């Protein structure tokens, strides 16, 4: 199973970066709010440092999502 690190742009003002966990017609769910927890540096290191069972969860209503930008796919 591959994971995607993505940037979700919403409400014309905000964006969040995290691991895309789930998306459907109602919501987009990200694990780990990477912009608050990490100095992004090389994006590879983020996966090793921030995938953990106690992940933070961000739920964004789909009608507020302007764009989902895939930054990296991890196998």
GUDOLO-459987 format. One record per residue (C-alpha): residue in one letter; x, y, z. Coordinates in steps of 0.2 Angstrom, whole numbers, plus 2048, in hexadecimal, padded with zeros to 3 digits. Example, Ala and Ser with C-alpha at 12.3 -4.5 7.8 and 13.67 -1.06 7.14 Angstrom:
GUDOLO-459987
A83E7EA827;S8447FB824;
This chain:
GUDOLO-459987
X800800800;X8078117FC;X805821806;X8048327FF;X80A842807;X7FF850800;X7FB862803;X7E8866804;X7E3878800;X7D387E807;X7C988D80B;X7D48987FF;X7DF89C80E;X7E588C817;X7EE87C812;X7F486D81B;X801860817;X80084E81D;X7FE83C818;X7EE83980E;X7E482D818;X7D382E810;X7C8838804;X7B68377FE;X7A88437F9;X7A684A80A;X7B884B812;X7CB84A810;X7D484281F;X7E7846822;X7F283D82F;X7FF847837;X7FE85A835;X81085B82E;X81086E82C;X80E87083F;X81A862844;X829862838;X83586D830;X83186581F;X843865818;X84585680D;X83384E80C;X83A83C80E;X84083F820;X82E843825;X827832821;X83482A82D;X83283783B;X81F83983B;X816829837;X810823848;X80181B850;X7FD82B85A;X7FA83584A;X7F184584A;X7E284583E;X7DB853834;X7CA85282C;X7C685F81F;X7B5860817;X7B685C805;X7AB86C800;X7B9877807;X7C786E7FE;X7CE8787EF;X7DC86C7EA;X7E685D7EF;X7F885D7EA;X80284D7EB;X8138517F1;X81A83F7F2;X81582D7F1;X81D8207FD;X81C80E7F9;
